[in-house]
Amino acid sequence: MSDRLLLELDWEIGTLQRLIGVIERRGFKVIAIELNASGGARQMAVDVQPRREPKDFAVLARQVDRLHGVVRLGSSPVEQGFSIRHRFPLVG
């Protein structure tokens, strides 16, 4: 089972490194990343999967939301056969 983090990040140095570090340290692996840069913010979708079951995705989401540089966070389960290129609901 994979889950998706939907993020809006600022342009601060190290934001992406902190994000990936928290994901890996909390026992998840990154399956896919899509980054859309526009204006002063980056919108990103990150598909993650636990390295070993069970891992609590809600705990990971709360920790990512607290990271310096994360402006806004949403999440959704990854639908089988669904490409992250087709939808990004953070705009607005």
N, C-alpha and C positions, 0 to 999 in steps of 0.2 A: 504494500500500500504506500503510495506517495502522496505528499501534501504539497501545496503551493503557498509560498509567502509572496504577497503582493506589497511592494514597498515603494515609497517615495523617499529618496535619499538626497542629502545636500551634496555640495561639491567639495566638502572638507577632505583634506589629506587623510588617508587611512581608513575612511568609512568602509570601503569594500573589504579591506583586509580584516577589520574588526568583525564584519558580518560573517565572512567565511570562517573565521576563527571560532566564533561562538557556535556556528552550525556544527563544525567538526568536533569541538570539545564536548558538545552535548550529545554526541553519539549518533549524529546524522551524517549522511553523505549527500553531496550536491549531484543531482541527476541532470538538470538543465538550468541554464540562465539565459534570460533575455533582458537586454538593457536598451532603454529608449531615452536618449538625452534630448532635452528641449529646454531652452531658457536656463534658469538657475537651478533646476532640479533634475534628478535622474529618476526615471520610473523603471522598476525592475521586477521581474517575476523570477522566482527561484523555486524550482521543484526539488524537494528533499525527500529522502527515504531513510528510515532508521538502519543503522549498520547491523544491529541485532534487535530482534523484537523482545519485549515491547518497550517502546519509548513514547513518552507523552508529548505529542506535538504542541499542545496548548502551553506547556511549560517553555518549550523552545520559543514559541511565538511571543510570550511575555518577556523573555530575556532579550530577544531581538528588538522588541518595541522600546526597551530601555537604553539601547545603544546610542551613544553620541553619534549624530549624523543621520539617524532614522527620523524622518519628518512625519511619516504616516505609514501605518501597517494594516494590511488586510490579509485574509487567508482563505483558501478553499481546497477541497480535496481534488486531486488530479483525476480527471475523467479519462478512462481508457480511450486512446485514439484521439485525444483532444490536443491540439497544438496551442502552445502559449502565444503564438503569433495572432490568434484570432480574437482575443479578448483581453482587455486590460482596463478594469473598472475604476482605477484611481483618478482618472481625469475628471476635473470638475471643481 
